[in-house]
Amino acid sequence: MKITKIKKPSYGPEFFGLTENGEEVLIPFTAIGEVWDVKPLKGKVYKPIKPVKLNERDRRNPPCDYFPLCFNCQWMHLKPQTQTAYKVKLFEELLGFKPERVLTSPSELSYRVRVFLYHGEGKLGFRKSWIFNPSRPLLEIDGCPLLPESLNQRLTSLREFKFPGNLWGVELLLNPQSGEIFTKLLFLKGGFNFTTAVSLAKEIPTDGVGIYVGEYRHWEKIQVLGKWETKITLKGYTYRFSPDCFLQPNYLLWEEFLNLVKPLESHEKALELHAGIGFFTLPLSEWTSEMETSDLNCESSRYRNLNLKENKITNVKSLCLDALKHAKRVKKLDLLIVDPPRGGLIKPLVQTILERKPEEIIYISCNLLSLKRDLEELKRFYRVESSALVDQFPNTYHTESVVWLKLKI
Ligand SMILES: C[S@@+](CC[C@H](N)C(=O)[O-])C[C@H]1O[C@@H](n2cnc3c(N)ncnc32)[C@H](O)[C@@H]1O
């Protein structure tokens, strides 16, 4: 056991602490200024065992019985305003400047439109935190407070089913405007039986059910029962999409997020990479004479194209293409918008951007660490003009950010 003082959050589930003999360690479920008796877990990670001093100002009773066993929420023991303050602190420390604007979610709960549940040992739920059990067994859940009521009701009804052993997981997606719910059933290849899967899918009470076969991260859709497309309206634009497309997870912040992401000025030629279904594309089209957009997901790109047509937007070209390939193709470029997955931009893409030298870049990021790494490179030729923190994942350490960059003269 070691007495440890908690110093600051890390961009991860743990907080940095300093032991009595000056060793830097990582401890989950704590708060700045606290002192804990901790015991070693793995590497630099220690488990908090007994509090010596608690930071009651920043703490609260977590509004979920599964915390901290379920690792999907890592900061639920902190008050919502403390969580945001910690994120602002992390943003400033990692990026070296304060966010100019901070958008907070209108509610810390009931905000997620999508949920993934693992299936195994006849149970449906989340995985237990490795801190409590390294093999991460399944934690059966009755509901999750981050989900709207209708998704929780569906989740409860799914627990009544007797699923086959080779069902790997179930994903649910809610359209909060229409109330429609879509279910993806992910079956492992071994022992897959089409007839059994279809009769199971027919029993599931959602607007559409998709049957997928494959293995971790590689799933092939082989049958859909019911609807597999839905529509939302935001800022007067209509967006169609299918459950196979990326959708910003916190629907309570959709409109505000859209209002935030606009260029500092109008431009001639724009390029938007990682454009998805066109979430930002449609309003961004008002700011440029011509715009090219792409995404590696061809389903999202097909919907983006459809959304552009349905909204009568004629100055935007839509492609299904890898971001690097697209950036290499484009010759003249004034405005660039990127919104990559957690890994951020790959090195050759950053290099290509630095060669193309657009006047303005809007970098939307869901990972402060990859954003920090990419900004360090981009700042060789760009200065940060503005920035925002979008706290769209309350109760987790995950942080969404937007940074506006201008080419140095
Ligand atoms: C965080 S999402 C953003 C999507 C969109 N901007 C939105 O707000 O809905 C990241 C997107 O990057 C796409 N993507 C992932 N790897 C890519 C790559 N190598 N090239 C292009 N797009 C990629 C994904 O398909 C996904 O749609």
The ligand as an SDF file (V2000), in Angstrom:
LIG
                    3D

 27 29  0  0  0  0  0  0  0  0999 V2000
  -15.6580   11.1480  -36.2630 C   0  0  0  0  0  0  0  0  0  0  0  0
  -16.4200   10.5600  -37.7140 S   0  0  0  0  0  0  0  0  0  0  0  0
  -16.9510   12.0860  -38.4180 C   0  0  0  0  0  0  0  0  0  0  0  0
  -17.9970   12.0120  -39.4960 C   0  0  0  0  0  0  0  0  0  0  0  0
  -18.7000   13.3240  -39.8430 C   0  0  0  0  0  0  0  0  0  0  0  0
  -17.8060   14.4380  -39.9120 N   0  0  0  0  0  0  0  0  0  0  0  0
  -19.8210   13.6130  -38.8630 C   0  0  0  0  0  0  0  0  0  0  0  0
  -19.6930   14.5580  -38.0720 O   0  0  0  0  0  0  0  0  0  0  0  0
  -20.8360   12.9020  -38.8940 O   0  0  0  0  0  0  0  0  0  0  0  0
  -15.0340   10.0780  -38.6450 C   0  0  0  0  0  0  0  0  0  0  0  0
  -15.3310    9.6540  -40.0600 C   0  0  0  0  0  0  0  0  0  0  0  0
  -14.0640    9.3380  -40.6800 O   0  0  0  0  0  0  0  0  0  0  0  0
  -14.2890    8.2930  -41.6030 C   0  0  0  0  0  0  0  0  0  0  0  0
  -12.9590    7.6960  -41.8970 N   0  0  0  0  0  0  0  0  0  0  0  0
  -12.2490    6.8180  -41.1590 C   0  0  0  0  0  0  0  0  0  0  0  0
  -11.0650    6.5570  -41.7330 N   0  0  0  0  0  0  0  0  0  0  0  0
  -11.0120    7.2920  -42.8730 C   0  0  0  0  0  0  0  0  0  0  0  0
  -10.0400    7.4570  -43.9150 C   0  0  0  0  0  0  0  0  0  0  0  0
   -8.8780    6.8020  -43.8980 N   0  0  0  0  0  0  0  0  0  0  0  0
  -10.3390    8.2890  -44.9300 N   0  0  0  0  0  0  0  0  0  0  0  0
  -11.5300    8.9480  -44.9640 C   0  0  0  0  0  0  0  0  0  0  0  0
  -12.4830    8.8370  -44.0200 N   0  0  0  0  0  0  0  0  0  0  0  0
  -12.2260    8.0230  -42.9780 C   0  0  0  0  0  0  0  0  0  0  0  0
  -15.2940    7.3930  -40.9250 C   0  0  0  0  0  0  0  0  0  0  0  0
  -15.9760    6.6030  -41.8720 O   0  0  0  0  0  0  0  0  0  0  0  0
  -16.1980    8.4140  -40.2120 C   0  0  0  0  0  0  0  0  0  0  0  0
  -17.3170    8.7350  -41.0030 O   0  0  0  0  0  0  0  0  0  0  0  0
  1  2  1  0
  2  3  1  0
  2 10  1  0
  3  4  1  0
  4  5  1  0
  5  6  1  0
  5  7  1  0
  7  8  2  0
  7  9  1  0
 10 11  1  0
 11 12  1  0
 11 26  1  0
 12 13  1  0
 13 14  1  0
 13 24  1  0
 14 15  1  0
 14 23  1  0
 15 16  2  0
 16 17  1  0
 17 18  1  0
 17 23  2  0
 18 19  1  0
 18 20  2  0
 20 21  1  0
 21 22  2  0
 22 23  1  0
 24 25  1  0
 24 26  1  0
 26 27  1  0
M  CHG  2   2   1   9  -1
M  END
$$$$
